[in-house]
Each structure stands twice: as C-alpha cells, then as structure tokens.
Amino acid sequence: MTRVLDVKGLNAGYGAVQILYDINLYVDKGEFVTIIGPNGCGKSTFIKAIFGIATSYSGSVEHEGEEVSGWRTDQLVNRGIAYVPQVDNVFPSLTIFENLQMGGNNLSTSLLNERIERALDMFPDLKERVYDLAASLSGGERQMLAISRALISDPKFLLLDEPTAALSPLYQQQIIERIDSLRAEGITVLIVEQNARLSLARSDRGYILAGGKVVHTGDAKSILNDPEIGEYFLGNKSE
C-alpha cells in the first residue's frame, strides 16, 4: 500500500516556541485518519507543520516517499495536498462562486468551471446560493464552502483542522459524512477533530496527542472501545 504521509521524529512549533516533540505518524492511501487530544496538545500545530505553516525544527516529513519538509504551501498544493484551516477559511466579502474561483485561479476557465460544478454537487446547500456572499452563510455552510474550495485544486490528500468546531450536531454529522465520502473520489484524509467520537466512528485509525507527543495510536474501533481513553479523551468518563 502506498504511504501517502510518513512523519518521523518531527519537532516543530512557532519561532523559538516548541510545541511538538518527536512525532511519528503515517497515513496510507485511501485511509481516513483522525488526530484527537485535549486542547493545546499540538494537534493543529501538527497539521500546520505538515503544510509548511508552522516551523519544523528537525525530523522528516515524506509525501509519497519524497521529503517535503520546508516546502512552500504552493509546492505542496501542486503535489496534490490541500489544507482546510479551522478559522478564517473563507472570504466573507466574496460570493460563494468567487470563493470557489479563488481555489483554482491558475486553471483554465473550462476546467475551473468543471471542478466548481463537481464541488457544488457534493454540497447542494451551496449550489442553491452560489451568488450569495459568504458572509451570509452559517458556520456549517462556511465549512462546506472551505472544503469545496480546497477540492478545486483536485487534491489526493486532504488535511482538515477541526472542521466541525462550533457547529450544530446536524452540521457536524453532515460535514463528517461528506468528508468520509471523499474517499470514493480517491482522496486520503487526515483530520484533527475535537468531536473525537464522531470522527473516529468514520476513521480507519487514530492518534492521540497530549503535551505535544503521540501518547497512543491504534485502529479507530479499539480507541473508541477503550474505557481509559474514553475517560480522558472522548468526553465519556466511565463510572
């Protein structure tokens, strides 16, 4: 099986402030992998380090066998990697259609329109409002738009940072279902998620971070069914 992401001994942070310590993590082609852990444990920093936003001090990050540590974000996008941040992930003053155009401004008009149509088919709620301003969208609709825009670049590996944060239970379910359905399109998914149970229920494997380190990893089902993990990381303290 193709190893899409292989991280070994990653130490990373922001400037002189180290957040991550000796992280080892991998994602195989076609997998849905979830990273969970308490607030402030370094989950988002990890995703940002992979996408070249946080600073990597040492260790290696390989994408499909090639070292990509220190690559610019545009170089990573050209390799088929897309990143959806948790906040500030849409342009509120632009319409839905204009936001989607921003995801592929280097594409030909015909190819761009084809990919926009495909993205809107995945999120029909947006299709009906394509010329509305993004500022008018609900939190869930904004996340749909952010994911849709990421898909315009036709990625094969999608990184998502807490896509269901602050959303209603209905939108949380819809977003995770849509993300999971991307695997049918040949997209591998790595997600950082606060709603651990919801995401792990769709995942193949999971990693738990605490204090900037990987403290546990395993198949998603075993993590969900482990009472100790349930107590400390899944918000379901057993009696």
N, C-alpha and C positions, 0 to 999 in steps of 0.2 A: 504494500500500500504506500502511496506517495505521502511523504511527510511534508505538509504544507508549511508548518511552523515548527522550528526546533530551537528552543531557547536554553542555553546552558550557562550557568553561573552568572546571571545578569545582576549587576549592581547599578542602580540608577536613582535619579532624583531630580532636583531643580537647583542649578548652580552648585553651591557647596553643601546643600542640604540633602543628604542621602535618605531615600525613602525605601528602596528595595534592596534586599540582601541575598545574593547567591540564589536567584530564582532559576529553577529548572522546570520547563513546561513544554509540552508538544501538542500539536493538533494535526491529525491525519486528514487526508482528503475526504470530503463528504461528512465529516463529523460536525456535531453541534456540541461545543464545549462551553461550560459555564464556570466563571470565577466568582466565588462568594467570599464573604468575610465581613467583620464588623466595620463600621465607619472609620475612616482614617487608616486602614490597614495597608493601603497602597494599590488597591485594585485599579483605580482609574489611572494612576501613575504608570502601572504596567502597560496598559493599553497605549498610553501616550508614548511610552518609551519604544514600543514596537513600531509606532507610526512616526517616530522621529520628532516628537514634540517635547517630551521630557529628555533629560540628558542621560545617556548611557556612559558609565564610567569604565566598566570592564565586563567581560563575558561576551558571548556570541549570540547573535540572532540570525538564524538562517531561514530563508523562504525558498522552499522547493530546492534545497541543497546549496543555495548561494548565500553567502554572508551579506546581510543588508544593514548591519549596524552603521549608524551615521548617515544613511541615505536621506536625501531630501524627500519631503512628502510627495512631490510631483513624480519623482522617480518611483516611489512605491506604488502610486496610483497607476503608473504605466505598466507595472508588473502585475496589475490585477488585484491590488489591495485597496479596500475602501474603509473609511473610518467615519462613524457617526457619533459625534460628541453628545454629552448629556444635555448641555445648555448651549445657548447661542448657536443653534444648529439650523436656523432658517433666517432668511432676510425678511423681516416683518413688513418693510415698505414696498416689497415687490409682490406681484401676484404669484399664485401657485405655479402657473405656467412659466413665469420668468425665473422663479426659483429653480425649476427643473432645467431650464435652459442653462443656468449657471453651472449645472453639473456636467455639461458637455460642450462648453463653448469652443472647443477645438475640433468638434465633429462637423461633418458636412450637414447641411440642413436636412436632407432626406434621412440620414442615419439618426440624427438627433431627434427628429420628429417620430421616427420609428421606436426609439428607445423610450421617449416620453409616453407614447401610447401604451407601450408594454408596461411601464411603471404604473400608469393610471389604471390599467386593467387589474392590477394587483390590489389597488386601493380605490375602489369605486366611489367611496365617500368624497375623495378629492376630485374625481372626474366630473362630478356634477357641479363643482365650484371652481373650475380651473382658472377663471379670470378674477376670482376674489383675492383680496390682499391676504397675505399670510398672517398679518396682524389680527385678522378676524377669526382665525382658527382656534379651536380648543387645544388644550395641551396634547390630547391624544392625536388630533389631526395634524398638529405640528410634527409629532414624532413620525407619523406616516409620511409626511412630506420630506422630512430629513432622510428617512430611509429610501424613499423614492428617488431623491436627488442623488444619493450615493449609488444607486443602481444604474444611473445613466452612464457611468463610466464602464459598465459591463464587468464588474469585479467577479473574481472567482473566490476571493477570501474577504469576508466582511467582519470588521471589528466594531462592536457596539458597546457604548458606555452607558449602562443603566437606562435602557430605552423605555422602561415602564415607570420611572420615578415620578411620583406625584400625580399619577393618572388614576382614574376611576377603575374599579375592578373589571368592568366591562372592557374598557380600552386596554387594560393590561393583558387580558386574555386575548383580545384581537391582535395586539401587536406581537405577542409571543407566537401565536398561531401563524401569522404571516411570515415572521422570521423563520420559523421552522419549515414553512412551505418552500422557502428559497432553496432548500437542499435539492428539491426536484429540478431546479434550474441549474444544478451543478455548482452551487455556492457553498463553501465551507464557512462555518460560523464560529466565532469566538466572542462570547458575551460576558460583560461584567454586569451583575444584576443584584439589586438589593432584595427583590422578591425571589428569594432563593428557591422556595418550593415550586413556584410557577415555572421558573426557567429549568430547574433540574428535571422536572417531570417530562420535559421535551428533549433533554440532553442525553448524549451518549456517556460523557464523563464529566467530572467536576474537579475543581481545585479549590482548596480553602486557604486563604491568606490571613495571616494575623501578624501584626508587628513587622510588616514588610517582608515576611518569609512565607514559603509554602509549608503549611503545617499538616496538610492531609490531601491526598488525591485518591481517586478511585472511580469506579463506574457510578453513574448517577443514582441508580437504584439503591446501591449499597449505602451511599451517603444519605439518601432520604430515609432509609430504614434504620440508620444507626442512632440509637437513643441519645448517646452522648453528643453527637453532632447536632441532633435535633434540639437539644437543650441550649447549646451555646451559640449556634449559628443560624438556625432555621426559625427561631422565634416560637418554639413549641416545647417549652420546658416540661419534661415528663414528671409525673408525680411519683 
